[in-house]
């Protein structure tokens, strides 16, 4: 009887996936020869930034639809993480305990950018106006911040939260992120910050944890929610649209599927895990399918099977 129950669940997700698959096509995006690829940011030209791992360590990469992959490491660093890219090709990331801005138009491309007095600074998102969001750490804890090229740094914490992470910002100044509410178990909530209306909690319905990572100029948001093991849970990617609400892309399935960014064309980047004991993290590029009779790709079912019932001990938290 137990096996019949799991078979029923699997068939349910397959049919749900085929029902949703008409809307998107999927492309696995792995840095050649890497054991781990995690795309974090995408701009309107389809340029993607992220991090890959090889035998040497963790490296930043820039992917261009025309020219393919290019390693982009902070000079002299043992590892580099790239998180956000805007339409001007400016990139933000983290090296060691420092945040940095990469600008392809300047002589010294890399510029360290730390919150004053912070012990750690993480830069996660940048819009076309050069505004940057991220998180810094001090003696009190982790705080969100907004950096403006004209006005400098501004702390931006969710009211009453134990800590705040800011991940994405669009050209309208809307920001998405995650805060913690002091709960001993769980307590991770997504939020939307609007310069006019302030903070708004935005959780995936019924989820134990919600993380909002990316937002485009139309207000579409991508992120990840988590439901606990005892409910057959794991990490799932979702799209939130201000008009249509939440949509989980079930055909991606998976215990560990994360969506990190979305551009103005609706392209989404993220990652999934393939059950491997070591490594097995693959990048994803998800494209809206605007054809009249789209057909689900074989990757759809592969990813669904790869994600179903993924082992709990591989849970990891991304900061």
Legacy VTK file of the C-alpha trace (Angstrom):
# vtk DataFile Version 3.0
C-alpha trace
ASCII
DATASET POLYDATA
POINTS 319 float
0.000 0.000 0.000
2.836 2.391 0.827
4.388 1.866 -2.605
1.048 2.484 -4.303
0.787 5.748 -2.401
4.203 6.918 -3.618
3.353 5.797 -7.153
0.185 7.861 -6.994
2.175 10.901 -5.871
4.705 10.434 -8.655
1.976 10.175 -11.310
0.277 13.235 -9.848
3.428 15.319 -10.186
4.086 14.020 -13.700
0.617 15.013 -14.889
0.925 18.345 -13.096
4.282 18.863 -14.726
2.969 18.142 -18.202
0.128 20.541 -17.560
2.585 23.328 -16.703
5.287 22.415 -19.211
3.550 24.176 -22.070
4.662 27.492 -20.608
8.441 27.007 -20.422
11.438 25.304 -21.950
14.404 24.202 -19.865
18.124 24.360 -20.549
20.719 22.842 -18.253
23.571 25.320 -17.871
26.803 23.782 -16.582
30.277 25.278 -16.697
32.344 22.773 -18.741
34.206 20.315 -16.522
32.731 21.618 -13.267
31.222 19.524 -10.484
28.949 22.347 -9.339
27.348 25.224 -11.252
25.043 27.805 -9.675
23.775 30.699 -11.827
22.595 33.615 -9.694
21.890 36.614 -11.928
20.592 37.345 -15.437
20.172 40.639 -17.306
17.896 41.578 -20.203
20.534 40.557 -22.768
20.527 37.048 -21.376
23.974 37.381 -19.800
24.247 35.212 -16.706
26.607 35.284 -13.739
27.212 32.724 -11.043
29.729 30.374 -9.475
31.212 27.012 -10.441
33.479 24.569 -8.640
36.366 22.532 -10.024
39.420 20.763 -8.609
40.982 24.123 -7.730
38.082 25.824 -5.949
35.132 28.151 -6.500
35.196 30.550 -9.431
32.949 33.247 -10.776
31.651 32.943 -14.317
29.989 35.104 -16.935
27.847 33.335 -19.534
26.956 35.107 -22.763
24.381 33.557 -25.154
26.730 34.249 -28.088
30.181 33.649 -26.614
29.462 31.023 -23.981
31.262 30.757 -20.617
34.070 32.944 -19.302
35.775 32.587 -15.909
35.696 35.856 -13.988
37.668 35.721 -10.749
38.594 38.539 -8.411
42.370 39.021 -8.922
44.422 36.955 -6.499
41.379 35.489 -4.711
41.168 31.842 -3.697
37.444 31.832 -4.488
34.946 34.198 -6.102
31.136 34.346 -5.981
29.198 36.381 -8.567
25.575 37.136 -7.729
24.070 39.951 -9.806
24.412 41.640 -13.217
22.624 44.648 -14.729
22.021 45.679 -18.333
25.230 47.744 -18.328
27.295 44.627 -17.647
28.128 45.680 -14.087
28.460 42.682 -11.774
28.365 42.363 -7.995
29.740 39.578 -5.863
31.694 38.515 -2.819
35.302 37.537 -2.240
36.378 36.470 1.238
34.661 38.830 3.666
34.352 41.655 1.122
31.813 42.724 -1.432
32.937 43.977 -4.826
31.669 45.670 -7.966
32.972 44.666 -11.403
32.601 47.296 -14.129
33.772 46.309 -17.640
34.021 49.984 -18.716
36.584 51.081 -16.115
40.367 50.694 -16.141
40.432 48.914 -12.794
37.495 46.606 -13.375
37.201 45.333 -9.792
36.326 47.644 -6.903
35.955 46.474 -3.296
32.718 47.786 -1.809
32.189 47.167 1.910
29.597 48.489 4.333
31.547 50.840 6.663
32.689 49.049 9.821
31.214 45.696 8.827
33.049 42.425 9.437
31.423 40.808 6.365
29.767 42.333 3.301
27.800 40.401 0.665
26.626 42.110 -2.547
23.719 40.245 -4.158
21.815 42.455 -6.605
22.332 45.504 -8.837
19.882 47.427 -11.036
20.471 49.578 -14.130
20.760 52.706 -11.968
23.774 51.218 -10.188
21.857 50.697 -6.932
23.105 47.637 -5.056
21.504 45.512 -2.357
23.128 43.044 -0.013
23.814 42.084 3.563
26.483 43.025 6.071
27.469 41.606 9.431
28.455 43.528 12.561
28.579 42.866 16.297
24.769 42.736 16.428
24.060 40.409 13.483
23.155 40.403 9.795
21.536 43.479 8.259
20.209 44.354 4.836
21.512 47.435 3.046
20.917 49.548 -0.027
23.874 51.227 -1.725
23.257 54.182 -4.012
26.146 55.619 -6.094
25.059 59.132 -5.075
23.921 58.675 -1.483
26.115 55.807 -0.319
25.041 53.073 2.117
21.720 52.800 3.950
20.780 50.031 6.400
17.457 48.469 5.442
16.209 45.899 7.957
12.796 44.291 8.122
11.146 45.798 11.243
11.555 43.587 14.306
13.512 40.876 12.481
16.462 39.029 14.010
18.316 39.368 10.716
17.646 40.507 7.144
19.032 39.533 3.738
18.416 41.656 0.626
18.872 39.729 -2.621
17.334 41.510 -5.609
16.425 45.017 -6.796
14.674 46.189 -9.967
14.910 49.518 -11.789
11.901 50.838 -9.829
13.778 50.399 -6.564
11.640 47.459 -5.426
13.656 44.999 -3.349
13.122 41.358 -2.402
14.773 39.324 0.310
14.360 37.207 3.412
14.075 37.913 7.137
14.028 35.761 10.252
11.501 36.283 13.034
13.415 34.895 16.051
11.635 31.511 15.861
13.656 28.596 17.157
12.484 26.404 14.256
11.781 27.838 10.810
10.808 31.488 10.857
12.273 32.383 7.445
9.987 34.713 5.511
10.141 36.332 2.108
9.400 40.026 1.731
8.929 42.741 -0.850
10.132 46.264 -0.107
8.675 49.147 -2.091
10.150 52.667 -1.674
6.612 54.075 -1.416
4.773 51.386 0.547
7.550 49.947 2.683
7.849 46.269 3.692
5.375 43.505 2.870
5.772 39.873 3.956
5.324 37.555 0.975
5.349 33.830 1.770
4.534 30.876 -0.446
1.185 29.600 0.932
1.655 26.852 3.492
5.455 26.835 3.202
7.672 26.401 6.245
10.278 28.783 4.788
10.248 31.278 1.906
13.194 33.032 0.223
12.699 35.731 -2.423
15.774 36.196 -4.608
14.990 38.098 -7.820
12.525 40.684 -9.156
12.110 42.209 -12.623
10.677 45.577 -13.662
7.165 44.096 -14.041
7.216 43.038 -10.401
7.536 39.326 -11.166
9.456 37.587 -8.391
11.293 34.277 -8.248
12.380 32.417 -5.182
12.409 29.187 -3.254
10.184 27.710 -0.600
10.800 24.823 1.723
8.378 22.322 3.212
9.548 19.969 5.914
10.598 16.345 5.459
7.579 14.870 7.184
5.315 16.410 4.536
7.367 14.911 1.707
9.188 18.189 1.465
12.244 19.870 0.136
13.213 23.031 -1.741
11.030 24.118 -4.656
11.374 26.984 -7.111
8.442 29.297 -7.755
7.367 32.302 -9.780
5.197 35.029 -8.252
3.254 37.363 -10.522
1.463 40.410 -9.035
-1.617 39.570 -11.123
-1.693 35.775 -11.046
-0.079 35.062 -7.687
2.206 32.082 -6.989
3.077 29.349 -9.457
5.271 26.370 -8.605
6.911 24.908 -11.693
6.212 21.298 -10.752
7.959 19.770 -13.713
11.242 20.824 -12.117
10.208 18.967 -8.977
13.036 18.213 -6.658
14.079 18.345 -3.078
16.621 20.992 -4.005
15.435 23.331 -6.762
16.101 27.054 -6.422
15.232 30.042 -8.600
17.492 33.065 -8.160
16.715 35.726 -10.757
14.317 36.755 -13.520
14.821 39.319 -16.298
12.280 41.515 -18.048
11.717 38.857 -20.740
10.700 36.351 -18.063
13.855 34.233 -18.328
14.694 32.555 -15.003
17.997 31.215 -13.700
18.491 28.768 -10.855
19.812 25.329 -9.990
18.805 21.751 -9.173
20.446 18.670 -7.659
20.641 15.273 -9.399
20.938 12.926 -6.386
24.735 12.670 -6.579
26.406 12.097 -3.229
29.200 14.491 -4.212
28.558 17.551 -6.356
25.584 17.155 -8.663
24.439 20.784 -8.588
23.459 21.958 -12.062
22.527 25.354 -13.405
19.157 26.013 -15.021
18.000 28.527 -17.616
14.216 28.578 -17.977
12.730 30.334 -21.018
9.079 31.285 -21.522
7.835 29.189 -24.449
5.922 31.483 -26.782
5.308 28.875 -29.503
1.745 27.922 -30.355
2.174 24.196 -29.645
5.012 23.799 -27.189
6.055 20.265 -26.305
7.553 19.268 -22.959
11.239 18.393 -23.192
12.603 15.036 -21.965
14.541 17.091 -19.402
11.199 17.787 -17.756
10.650 14.212 -16.651
14.334 13.674 -15.864
14.396 16.619 -13.498
11.154 15.538 -11.899
12.502 12.059 -11.226
15.807 13.449 -10.020
14.118 15.660 -7.504
11.468 13.335 -6.090
12.203 12.284 -2.530
15.690 13.770 -2.431
17.711 12.789 0.670
17.130 15.094 3.657
20.769 15.188 4.723
21.673 17.199 1.626
19.731 20.209 2.840
21.872 23.352 2.811
21.181 26.964 3.534
22.444 29.616 1.119
23.708 32.876 2.568
LINES 1 320
319 0 1 2 3 4 5 6 7 8 9 10 11 12 13 14 15 16 17 18 19 20 21 22 23 24 25 26 27 28 29 30 31 32 33 34 35 36 37 38 39 40 41 42 43 44 45 46 47 48 49 50 51 52 53 54 55 56 57 58 59 60 61 62 63 64 65 66 67 68 69 70 71 72 73 74 75 76 77 78 79 80 81 82 83 84 85 86 87 88 89 90 91 92 93 94 95 96 97 98 99 100 101 102 103 104 105 106 107 108 109 110 111 112 113 114 115 116 117 118 119 120 121 122 123 124 125 126 127 128 129 130 131 132 133 134 135 136 137 138 139 140 141 142 143 144 145 146 147 148 149 150 151 152 153 154 155 156 157 158 159 160 161 162 163 164 165 166 167 168 169 170 171 172 173 174 175 176 177 178 179 180 181 182 183 184 185 186 187 188 189 190 191 192 193 194 195 196 197 198 199 200 201 202 203 204 205 206 207 208 209 210 211 212 213 214 215 216 217 218 219 220 221 222 223 224 225 226 227 228 229 230 231 232 233 234 235 236 237 238 239 240 241 242 243 244 245 246 247 248 249 250 251 252 253 254 255 256 257 258 259 260 261 262 263 264 265 266 267 268 269 270 271 272 273 274 275 276 277 278 279 280 281 282 283 284 285 286 287 288 289 290 291 292 293 294 295 296 297 298 299 300 301 302 303 304 305 306 307 308 309 310 311 312 313 314 315 316 317 318
